[in-house]
Amino acid sequence: MGRRGSKKGRCRKRNKATADPNNVEPEEVKRAPHSFVFHRGLAGPYVLELVRDFRKVMEPYTASSLKVMKKNSFKDFVAVAGFLHVTHFCMFTRTDLGVYLRIARIPRGPTLSFRVHNYTLARDVISAMKKQYVFSKQFDHHPLVVLNGFSGEGMHIKLLATTFQNMFPSINLIKVDLSQVRRCVLLNYDSSKNLVDFRHFAIKVVPTGISKSVKKIVQSKVPNLSHYQEISQFLTNPTQLSESEAEDDPNSHVVLPQKLASRGNTASSTSAIRVVELGPRLTLELLKVEADLIGGEVLYHSYIEKTEEEVQEIRKRLKTKRQLKEKRKKEQKENIKKKEQERQNMKEKSLAGMKMKFEEKSGDKDSEKSRESYVKSTAIEGDEEEEEDDDAQWYREEVGKDPEPELFTTNASGSTKRKKPFLTPMMKRKKMKKEKSENSEKSDQFRGKNKIDKFRTKNKVMSNIKHKRPKPRNK
């Protein structure tokens, strides 16, 4: 069990959130969209790893160590979502047909259901790279969202774009710090196939117009000068071409408005922007859009189309179901109030009966204080008085005569109980010791008597065998 009271454990002292009682989240963090990424049902090892990779994408405004138990229901996540400022649920499920993703807006929807056509885990993407570009500081800030191809017609496409945009915090172009923009999430919508390609990249800014040799020195990388007599030969080597000129696209060159944390990227200088894929990769197909949180009216379905009459009938059915649910809730509240009122009436009736009983017993109707004291004592004792045994009456029935006055005492409530002698702790110990010794003596006597009886029985049998005369033989 955890420690209670004023004592604090080592983990609690190290936790920065609980160490300072005045530690309050800033308003920007509270307003930022937060998310829960979890699975439902039997997901399998690969889907579980996909859930962990998707949590990395949603960092830092997500529950990275969220533990999902088998007994947890969907209502458990909804109950804690408001306290933790959670705005979106990302739920992965796996069936015999494939893997599915549902993105729900908290607390009242809508809910978007996707089929995951194919996916690639982050470890597979990183292992296929020649140079890996992954470090922990990349996930200290939220990624930049880039949407492509979401300008088509249809309310579901606009809702799709709005949902993806609101899953991540917005960027203020005036106050943004470019050193914090380390990642990018690219979402590309293919209208011909109705598919959404999800990609996750790391953003890398490299200075342009310098050779590889100068770049190594600028970035504090110690070059191998064993083949050169002087450092000037290393700098003027014609084989060291400019990395940016050989690999970069001119469209990727930008003029930096502010200085970055990386070396060589100063303000008003030209740098090249590169992206390195981090994973995971997802190809999603939008199946349906529901109006409420995991349920409600189906606003869009990619395979099923309904006529206007069917839609009106479904809406009518949902309305009737909603009204019936509200009616049941109202009835339940009325029943609770009714039971509370009945309980209160029974309590008042019992108190009135106690007062009448006291008046009949005492014959004094004016003593209000004594009446109230009697009612309180009777209410506290309750049914205990009825269950108590009358020791004096039992003694009369069994013995046939009245007990001595010192044997039983009468309490204030009127019941008679046997008077217990007052014993000090030392007297109690002596009494217990005496009873223990008496019990041991009795057991020893019983054992000795049994031994003597057995010995006598054995001797008697042996004597009968010895003195038994054999029968004479007939000649």
N, C-alpha and C positions, 0 to 999 in steps of 0.2 A: 504494500500500500504506500501511497505517497505521503510525504510529511505534511502535517497540519500545524496550524497555529502560527506562532511567530518564527519558528525555525524554517530555514530555507535550505534546499539542497544545492549541490554544486551546479547541476544543470540549470536550475532556476536562476542562480547568481550570474551565470555566464550568458543567459538569454538577455539580449539588449532590450527586447520589447517589455520584459517584466522587471528589469533592473531599475528603470527609472519610472516612477509612478506618473510623472508629468509628460511621459512620452506619448504624443498624440500624432496621428498621421496627418500630413499636410492635406490641404483641400484638393490639390491637384491629383494626389494619389486616390482620394476617395471618389473623385469624379471620373477617373479613368475606368474604362470597361475591364472588368475582371472575368475570369472564366474558370470553369471546372471541366477537365478532360478526363473521362473515365469510360469504362466498358460496362456492358450489361450482359449477363448470361455467361455461357461457356465461350470464351473468346479464343483461346489457344495461345501458344507462346509468341507467334509472330505478330498477332494483333496486339498483344500486350506490349510488345516492343514498339509497335507503331504508335500506341497510346503514349508511351514515354517520349518518343521522338516528337510527337505533336505538342506535348507539354513544353518541350524545349523551344519550339517555334513561338508559343504563346508567352514565353518568359518576358518580363519578370512578373506580370500581372496574372498569374495563375497559381494554382495549388500544386507545386512540384512534387510533394510527397503525399498526395492524397491517397489514402488507403481505402479501398472498396472491399467490404466484406460481403459474403454471400447473403447474409440476412438483411443487408441494407436495402430499403425500398427507395423508390423515386422520391417519395415524400420527405425522406430524411435529408436529401440534398437540397430540396426546395426550402426546408425549414431553416437551414443554416446559411442559405444564399444571401438573404437580406442583411444578416449581421456582418458578413464578410464582403459586402458590396459586389457580389457576383451578379453579372448581367447576362452571361451566355453559358449554356451547357453544350459540350461537344461529346456525344455518346457514340461509341463504336460497338457494333454487334456483329456476330458471325452466325450464319445459317448454312444449310446445305447448298444453297444457291450462290452464296458469296458473302462479301463483307459490306456492311452498310454504315453510313454516318448520318447522324441527326444533329442539327444545330438548332437550339431552342433559345428564344429570347425570354429572359426572366423579368417579371413574374407572369405575364399574361400572353406570351407568344409574340409572333407566330413561330411555327416549327417547320424547318426545311429538312426534307429527307433525301439523302443521296445514296446512290449505289456506287461503291468503289470498284471500278472496272479493273484497275491494276494499281499496285503500289510498290515502291522500293524503299527499303529501310535506310536510315541515315548511315549506318555502318557500311552498307554495300556501296553507297554513293561515295563515301570518303575513301574506301579501300581501292576504288577504281581510279582515283586521282593520282597524278604523278607527284604533285606537291600538295600536302595537306595544310590547310589554313584554318585551324580550329583552336580557339583559346577561350578561357572562361569569361573574360571581360566582354566578349561579344554579346553575351546574354544578360548584361547588366541593364540594358535599355531595350525598349520595344522596337520592333522592326518597322521599316517603311513599307507601306502597301502600294502596289502598282497594279492597276486594273486595265485590261486590254480586251476590247471587243464586247463590252457590256452596253453598247449604245443601240442595240436592236429594239424592235417593237415588242410590246408585251409587258404586262404588269409583273409577271414572274421574273423577268430579267432585271427590271428596276429594283424589285425586292431583293433579288440575289446580290446585286451590286451594293445596295444599302446595308445588307446584313454583313457582308465581308468588310465593308468600310468601318462599321460600328464595332466590330470585334477587336479592333486595335485603336489605341489613343490617337487623336488628331495631332497634327504638328503645327505649331505656331511659327510661321515663316520669319517673323520679326525676332523672336527670342530663341530660335533653334540654335543649338550648338552642334556644328558639323562633326565634332569629335565623338558625339554620342550616336551618330547614325552609322551603325556598324553592320546592320543586316537589312535584308529586303525580302519581301514576300511578293511573288509575281503570280497573278491569277489571270489566265487567258481563257476566254470563252469562245468556243467554236460553235457558231450558230448552225452550221450544216449538220453536225453530228450531235448537237445538244450536249457537249462535254465541256468540262472545266478542268484545265490543267493547273495544278498547284505545284509551285516550286519555291524553294527556300535558298537564298544566296547570302554570302558574306561580301560586304563592300570593302574594296581595297583601293586606296588612293596612292598613286605612284608619281613622283616628279618626272617631268619630261625634259628633253633637250640635253641630257647628260649621258655619258657613256656608262658602261657597267662598272668600270674600274673606279670612276669618280663616285658613282652611286654607292659602292661598297664602303668607301671611306666616309661618305656623308652619313650613312646609316650605321656607323661605328662597327662595321664588320672588318675584321683583320684579314687582309688578302694574303695569298701565298706568294711571297717574293723570292722564293729560292731560285727561280730561273732568271732573275734580273739582278744586274749589278747596282742599279739605282732605281729609286721610286719613279723618276721621270720616265724611264723606259716603260714602266707599267702603265702610267697615265697616258702616254702617247702611242701606245700599241695600236696599230690599225685594225688588228683582229677583234679588238673590243668595241663592237658596234653599239650604237645606242639601242637599248632594249625597247624603249618606247617607239622609236622609229621602225624597228623591225617587226614588232608584234601589234602595236596599238592601232586602232582605227582612228582616223582624224576626228570622227564625230564624237569620240569619247573624251576629247581634250576639253577641259574647262578651266576658267580662271577662278581661283579660290577667293571668296570674299573675306575669309578670316583664316587665321593660322590654325593648323591641325596639330594633333599631338604627335603624329608620326614625323620622323625626321625628313627634312628636305621639302616639306609642304608648308611654305610660308604664304602670307597674305599677298594677293595680287600676282601670284606666280601661276604658271600653267602646269597643270597636272592631269594625269590620265586616270580615269575611273575604271576599275576592273571588278568583276564579280566572280566569286568562287562558290560553287554549289556546296551546300551543307547537307541537304536532304531533310526530310524525306520527300519523295515524289508521289503525287496522288493524281489519279484521273477520275473525276467525279461526274456522275450523271444525275441531274435533278429529277426526282421521281414525282414528288408531290409537295404541296405547301398547305399546311393546316393553320387555321385562324387562331386557335388557342394553344396552350402549352400541352403538347403531346395529346392532341385531340381537337375536337371542334369541327367546324365546317371546312371541307376541302376546297380551298380556293383555286388550286391548279393541280392537274394530274397529267403526266406525260403520255399515259396509255389509255386512260378511260375518259371519255367525253360524255357528258350528260346534257339532256335537253333542258329547256327552261322549266318545263313542268316538273321534271324530276328534281331539279334544284329547289324549286319552291316546296315540293313535298318533303325533301330532306330538311330544309330550313324549318318547316312547320313541325316536323318530328323532333328536331333538336330543341325548338322552343317549348314544346310540350314536356319534353324530358327535363329541361331546365326549370320550368314552372313546378313540376312534380317534386324535383329535388328541393326547391325553395319551400314548398308546402311541407315536406317532411321535416325540414330543419325548423320551421315555425312550430309544428306540432311538438317536436322534441323539446323546444324551449318552453312551450306552454306546459307540457307534462312535468318538466323539472320544477317550474314555478309552483305547479299544483301540489307536487309532493312536498316541497319546502313549506307550503302553507299548511298542509295536513300535519306535518311534523310539528310545526309551531303550535297548531291548535291542540294537538295531543299533549304537548308539553304544558300549555296553559291549563288544560283540563286536569292533568295530574297534579299540578301545583295547587289548583283550587280544591281538589279532593284531599290533599294533605292538610290544607288549612282547616277544612271542615272536620277532619279526623282529630286534629289538635284541639279544636273548639269543643268537640264532644267529650274528649278525654279530660281536658283541664276544666271545662265549664266557665272559662274566663274569655269573653269575647272582646274585651277592651285592651288586653295586653298585646299590642302589635309587635313589640320587639321580641317577646318570648315566642310568639307565633312564627315570626320570620326565622328565628334561630332554630325552631323545631323543623320547619320546612327545609332549611338548608341542611341540617344534620340528616334528615330523612332522605333528601335527594342524593347526598354524598354516599350514604351507606347503601341505598338502593336495595338490591335483592340479597345483599350479604346477610341481613338480619334474618331473612326467611330461611336461608340455607344453614345457618348456625344451629348446632345441636344443643338442646337444653340438657346439660349434664345432670342437673338436679332431678329432673323428671325421669331421666334414664335410671338414676340410682334408686329412686323410689320403686320403679317397676321391677327392677332386677333383685334388689335386696329386700324390699318389702317394708322399709321404714324410712323416715326422713333423715337426710344427711346432716352431719354436724355443721353448724354455721360457719366454722373456719375452713371447711373443705371447699366450698364454692363461694364465689363472690358475684355480685350483681353489678353489671356495667351501667353506664348512664342511659344506654339505649334500652335497657330492660332485660337483656339476655343474660343468662347465668353461665359462667365458664369456670373451669377449675382454676384455682389460684396456683400459679407457678411460684415455687420458692426462689428467692433471690440467691444466686450463686456467683461468687467472684471467680475470676479466671483460674486462680489456684485451686479453689474448691472443685471446679469443673474438671481440671486435670486429675485431681485425686480420685474423683468419682469414676472417671473413665478408666484410670489405672486399676481401681478396685474391681470394676466390672470385668475388665480384661483378665485379671488374675483368677476371678471366680469361674469365668468361662473356661479358662485353661485347665483348672483343677477338675471341673466336671468332665471335660473331654478326656483327661488322663484317667480318671476313675472309670469312665466308660470303656476305654481301651483296655485297662487292666482287668476289668471284670470279664471282658470278652476273651482275653488270653487265658484266664483261669478256667472258664467254661470249656474252652477248646482243649486245654490240657487234661481236665477231668474226663471229658468224653473220650479222648484218645487212650488214657490209661484204662478206662472201663472196657473198651473194645479189646485192648491187648490182654487184659486179665481173662476175659471170656475165651479168647483163643487159646491161652495157656492151659486153663483148667478144664477145657472141653475134652472129655474122655472119648477115645475111639470106640466104635461099635465092635462087639466080638464077632469073629468070623464063624460062619456055620461050617461045621465039620462034615 
